[in-house]
């Protein structure tokens, strides 16, 4: 991890992730010697990937975008915080110029229209912002601009129309080839604060939020929640951040009179992986993201791997194997694992609605659901093998065409479904991809998530991978054990059993069937940020939150 300055506390995913999964080392980069510092860690040390926490702007005395650009020039894999994203973060007008043509609303500066707000073009962390930043006439405006220029002679003033309304932000994350906004957060100011003071001054952001004077809550009311998420996703794309930036935080205001959403700025490095309870974004991740911080980090890693096509060889190997096996795959219909799908999963649980079957193969699940009486359910299939996907079963029981795509790529860009299932498929995902895909399945499922995890002996894994010449199968049992049941979900089945005997290695393989179902009502829990919450927290990291919930969702 590359850090701009030795500050306490600093970003550290190790706070949330076991060292048995990932190991993190920290290196501090100085602005005065960033090239030497980066040369040392890139040329003299060896790491799998570099997680950039650099944040300094051009006027800051800590390393930032120049250091990030130099790091990228070394040809190493950088996870987040690209130099191009940081440049937009440090140039509001440059950011506006990129996103306005895409229809993103940004604050203007209409002559004679008040109130105005005076800020810095490259300002971050509410620099120079206080209640006097809001100006109600020309005299106040001239006085404020003069003061800011005196305080920051090396900075450019930015005058904007002040948007009277609510202040919101949202963390946006690249997920494979998709851009996904997480749960939006709204800042709730005391009712006696005038509208001209209901914004994030430096004191409000760094003092009053911590004290609870200014509260934060998850936005759950529709369609406002969806509009905020859509605006932030579009801003991320319009800014050209897709394809390597990893994530950002988008800050917005919502006009109280019109309901229109204005994007104020982006922050290339959201405050995530800091001490528990210290910052709002971390609270949102901890309480709403399926799998929590560990799953989010694996999502960042998985996205980098997907975008780099790191698993192309494994995909070809698995696809070829099942193409060849497709003509005799019918014998699997009587395997113990398939019998469980037919006689337990399809019979004992609800499958009404639209079903996504990942790694659908020749269509066993669709056949089983039809036989169990779910004849009105629409089953959508995804598989990597064209020959398996062309089977008689898939033609009869599945919506056509079958999607020919790897699991971890399809699920990232998929639409929501009532039920998402994956049987005999997750063993082809590495632990990082497994976690990322499972997290996304919970985000998209409206009612249930069902799957099985193979507990393959190491000798079977090693022998199989050696025989095929690439790493293509994995035992994700321990990875699943670390994955917590997401908020608003309950585990209704965990069934261990014998799955099959490998014809190649002669090894008996056991596994576990899982079924999770969405709770009917909003789950409210107490916070753990060491201050009393005046209302319950409504937690739900999914794309389908009920719009009629009465829970206010205070963090």
N, C-alpha and C positions, 0 to 999 in steps of 0.2 A: 504494500500500500504506500502510495506517494502522498505525503502531506506537505502543505505549504509552510507550516510553522509549528513548532512544538508548543501546542496549546493544550490546556487541560480543562475540559475533556476534548478529545478529538474523535473523529469517525473511526469506528473499529467494529467490523462485522463479527469479530471474535467474541464480542459480548453476547451474541445470540446463537453462534454456531459452534458446535463441538469440534475440538481439534482432531477427533477421529474422522471427521468429514473433510474439512478444509483447514489448512494452516496459513496464518497471516503473519507477515513480518512488516514492520513499519520503517520507512525511510523518510527523513525530513529533507525537503528541497529548499535551498535558500535562494532568494531572488538574486543576490549578488554573485552567486556561483552555481546557478542551476545547471549549466552545461557540464561542469566538472562533477557535480553530484549525480546527475543522470548518467554520465559516462561510466561512473564507478559502479552503479547498481546494474547497468545493462551489460557492461563489458566484463566486469570482474565477478559478478554474482549471477546466479541462475534461478529464474522463476518461471512458472507456467504462464502466468498472466499478471498484468499490472493494473491494479485498481487505483485510478487516479482520484485523489481527493484535493487536488490543487484548486484554488478558488480566487486567488488574488487578481484584482483589476489593475489597469495600467497605473493608477495613482497609489495603489497599496504598496506597502513595503514588504510584502510577502509574494512568493512565487505564484504565477498564474498562467495566463494564456501563452506567453512566450515559452515557458517551461513545458507546457502541454504540447505545443507544436514541436519542440525539440525532441520530446519523448517519442512522439509519433514518427519523427524522422529516423529514429533508430530502428524502425522496422519490427518492433515488438508488439505483442497483442495487448491493447489497452481496452479495459472494460467499459469505462464511462468517462464523462467530462472531457470531451474532445475540445481541441483548440477552437474549432469553428463555432461550437455551441457556446463556449465562453465568450467569444467575441460578440455574439448576439446578446448575451447576458449583460455585457458591459456597454452596450450601445442601443439604447431604447429606440432612437430614431432609425437606426439601421434595421432593427427588428421589425418596427412598424412598416418600413418600406417593403420588407419581404412578405409580410402576412396580409397587408391590406388588399392587394390584388386578389387574394383568395376569399375575400368577403369577411375577414375577421375585423370586428369593430375595435378600434383603439381610440383613446382620448384625443380629441382635437384641441384647437385653440381658436375658437370663434371670437373675432374682435368685438369688444364691448359686451361680451357675455360673461357674467359672473355667477357664482364664485369661481376663482382660479386656484390652482395649487402650483407651488413653485418647488421643484425638485432638481436633481442633477441628472444630466443625460446618461452618465455612466454610474449613477448611484446605486448602491445595494444596501441591504440591512437598514432601510429607512434612514439613511444618512442625511442629516440636516433637517429631517422632518419633525416638526412640532406643531402645536395648534396654530401658531402664527404663519405656518406655511399656507394656510387657506386665506385668500384675499378676496374682499367683497367689493372693492372699487379700485380705480387706477392708482390712487395715492398709496393704498396699502400694497398694491402690486409692485410699484416702483421701489418702495421702501424695502420690501422683502427681497427683490432681485438684487438690490444693492448690497444688502446684508449677506446674502449667500455668496455673491461674488467676492466680497471681502473675506468671508470665512474660508472659501475654497477658490482661491485665485487661479488655480491650475485646472479647474473644472468648468464645464459648460452648463449654464442654467437651462432648465427646460420648464416652460410654462404650459400648463394644460387646463382644459375645462375640468373642474372638480365634479366627479360623478356622485351625486347624492343618492345613497342607497347602501346596500350591504357589501361587505368585503368577503371574498371567498378565494380559496386556492385548492389545487388538486395536484397530486403527483401523477405524472404520466410515465408509463413504462413501455419500452419496446418488448413485445412478446413474439419472438420469431419474426415473421414479416408483418405482424400486426402492431398497431399502436393502441394502447389501452389506458384509459384514465381510471385511476383507483377511486376510492370514495371521496367526494368533495367535502371540504371543511368550511364552515361559516364562522366568522367572528361575531360574537354577540356582545354588544356594548351595553353598559348600564342604561336603563331607560331615561335617566335624568341627563344624559350627555346630549348636548345639542348635535344636530345633524352635521354641522361643520367640524365637529371634533370626533366623529365616529369613523376614524380611519386609523391605520397602523402607523402612529408616530413611533419614534425610536423607543420612548418609554412604554407606550402601549404594547409594542411587540416584545420587548425584552424584560419588562418589569411587570406590567399589569396582567399580561396573560399568565405569567408564572404565579402571580398572587391570586388569580381567579377573579380579578376585577373585570377583565375582559375574558369572556368564556369562549370556548370553541366547541362546536358541535358538528356532527356529520349531517350533511344535507340529505334528507330522505324523501322530501315531498316531490312528487312528479307533477308536471313534466320538468320542473326546475332542475332536479338532479341530472336528468338525462341531457338537458340543454347545456349545463355546465360541463359535463363530461365530453359531450360532442364538440363544444367550442375549444376546449383544451387540446383534444386530440387533433382537431383541424389546425390549430396553431402550431403544434409540434410538427406536423407534416409540412405546412406552408413555410415554416422556417427552415426547411431542408435538414431537419435533425434526424430523420428516419434513416436507418442503415448504418448505425454505429455509435450514436450518441448515448444509447442505453436508457436514459431517463431524464427527467427535468421536473421542476415544479412550475406551474402556471398560476400567476396571481391575477385576479380579476375583480371587477366591481360590477354589481347589477343595479342598473338604474331603477330607483324606487317608483318612478312615475311610469316608465314605459316597459320595464322588465327586460330591456336589452342588456346583453352581457358585453362588457368592455374588457379586453385583455390589457393589463397594465405592463406586464413584463414577464420574462421567464427567468428561472434560476437553474442554471445548468447542473448545480450540485445540491439537490434537496437535502434537508437535515434528517437523514436516515442513518441508522446504525450508531446513534449516540446513546448515552446512558439512558436506561429505561425511565420513562416518564418525563424526560427533560424537554422534549420537543413534540409538537403536535403531529408531525408526519410520522414519527416513530409510533405514536399511540394509534394512529390509524392503521398502520401495518400490523401492529401487534394484535389489534382487536378485530380486524376485518379481513385481512389477507389470508386466504386458505393456505395453511402451512406456516404462516408467520414469516419472520425475517429470514429464516434459513431457506424457505421456499422462494422468497423474493430474490435472494442472492443467486440461487440456482437458476431462477428465471433469467437473470442477467447473463449468467454463464451459458445457459442453453441457447439464448438468443444469439450470442456471439458464435456458438458452434453451428447453429442452423444457418445463419447468414454466411458463414464460411464454408458451408457444405462439407463439414468435417466427417460426416458419416455416410458419404456417397458409396464407398466401397462396401460397407456393411449392408446398406440398403440393396445394392445390386446382388449381393450374396444371398440375402434372405429372399428376395424376390425370385431369383433363379431357383432356389431350393423349392419354394412352394409352387412355382410353375411346373417343375418336374414332378412334384409330389401330388399335384392336383388330381390326376387321373385315378389315384388309388386312395385319396383322402377320405373316401366314403367309409372306410373301415373305422375312422375316428368317431363315427356316430355312436358307437357302442363303448367308447372309452369312458372310464369313471368320471373324468372331468366333464365330458359332454353330457353324461347322464345327470350330473348335478345341475347343469344349465337347463336341461329338459324337465327334470322332475322336481327341482327345488326352486331355482331362480325364476323360472317362467311361471310356475304354478302358485308359489306362496306369496308373491308380491304384485303390486300394481304396476302395470306397464301402459296404462291408457295414455293416448296422445302421440307425440312425436318422439321416436327413439333413435339415438345415434349409436350405431354399432361400430366401434373402432376395431380394426383388425378383424373384419367380418368374415374373412376367409370365404368358404363356399356357402355360407349362409345358415349355419346351424342355429344361431340365436333367433333369426327371423322365422325359421321353420318351427322352433320350439315355442315361440310366442303364438304363432298361428294355431298350433296344436293345442295350446293351453286356453284358447278362446279369445285371444287378443286380436281378433280379425280386423278391427277397425283402426288399430294402431298403424301409423306410418313409420316404416323402418328405413333409415338412411344408412348406407354402408360405406365403409372406408377400408381399403386394403392396399397392400403394396404389390400384390401379385395379379397381373392381368388374367392369368389362366384361372386362378381361384375365383376372381370376381366375375368371370363369365360362366359360372356354374348354373345348372338348372335351378337350384334353390334360390340363388340371388335374383335370378330373373323372375321367379314366382313370388317371392316373399319380400322383396326390397324395392324401394323406389329407385327408378333408373334415371341416370346411369350410376353405377358404383363409382365413388371417387377413388382414383388411383393416386395415392399420396401417402408418405410416411405419417404415422400417428402424430408425432410431435410437431409436424409442420401443419397438418390439417387443423388440429384442435386450436391452434393459436388464432387462426383467422375464421373459425367457425361461428355460426349463429347460435343463439340459445336453443336448447332442446328440453323437453320435459324429462327425458331419461337419457343418461349417457352410460354406455357399458363398454367394457373391453375384456374379452376372455381370450386367453392364449395369445397375448400380444405384448404385454408390458415387459416380458422377459427380454425383448429385443431392444429395450431402452437402457442406456447407461443410467446409473443412479441420478446424475444431474438431470438428464432428460426425463426420467421417471418422475422426479419431484415436480419439475416444471409442468409436465403434461397433466399430472394429477391435480395440481393446483388450478390449472386452467379448466379442467373438467368440472370442478366444484364451482368455478365462477359462472359457467355457462348452463349448468343443469338447474332446471326449475323444481324438479321433484326428487330425483334419485340419481345416485352414482353407484354402479355395480362393476366389480372386476375381480380378477383372481391374480394372486402373486405366487409364482413358482419358487419353492425353496429347493433349488437344485444344488446337489453336492458339488463341492469345488472340483472334484475329479471330473465330473460331467461337464462343467463349464469349461475347464481347461482343455479337456480332450476334444470337445466340440469346436472350440475356437482354433485349436491347433489344426484340426482336420480341415476346416474351411479356409484357413489362412488369414483370418481377421477376427477382431473382437466383435461378436454379433449377439451373444446372449449373456445375460447378467442375472445374478441372484439379488433381487431387490427386497428381500425379507427384512433386513435391518433398516433399510431406507424407509420402508413402510412403517416399521415400529417407531421411528422417530417422527413420523408425520402426524401431527395432532388432529383430532376431529375438529373440523372448522366450526366457527360460531354459527349458530342457527341450523346445525346439522346434528343428527344422531346416528350412531352405528347400530343397525338393527340385525346384522348378521356378520359373524366371524366364524367360518366353518373350515377347520383343518381336515385334510383328507389326502389319501393317495390319489395321484393324478394319472401317472402312466409309467411304464417301464420303457426306457430308451432302447430302441433296437440297435443303436450304434455302440453305446457304451455298456449296455446291460444294467444300468443304474435305475433304481426305483426313485421316482421324483414325487415328492409330496408338495402340497401348496395350501393356500388359504383363500377361500371365497369371502368377499366382503360386499356388504350392501349398506349404503348410507342413504338416509332419507331426510329431506328438508323439513324442518319443524314448521308447523302450520302458522305459528304466531311468532312475532318478533321476540328474539331472546334478549332480555335486558339483564345486564350484569353491572356490578359495582366496579369502578375504576381502581387502578392500583398505582396512581401517580402521587400518592402521599398527600392528597388534599381532598377534602370532602366534595363530592359531586352533588349538586342540588337537584339533578334529575338523572334518570337512568341512561345508560348508554345503549343505544340500539345498534347491534353489531351484525353486519352482513356484508361479506365481500363479493356478493354475486351481482350479476347484471340484471337481476329481476326482482329487486326489492318491492314489496307490496307498497302501493302508493297511498293506502289509507291508514297507515300506521299512525298512532297517536303519540308514539314515543319521540321525544325531542332530540335524543341522541347527543347529549352533552358529553364532551370528553373531559 
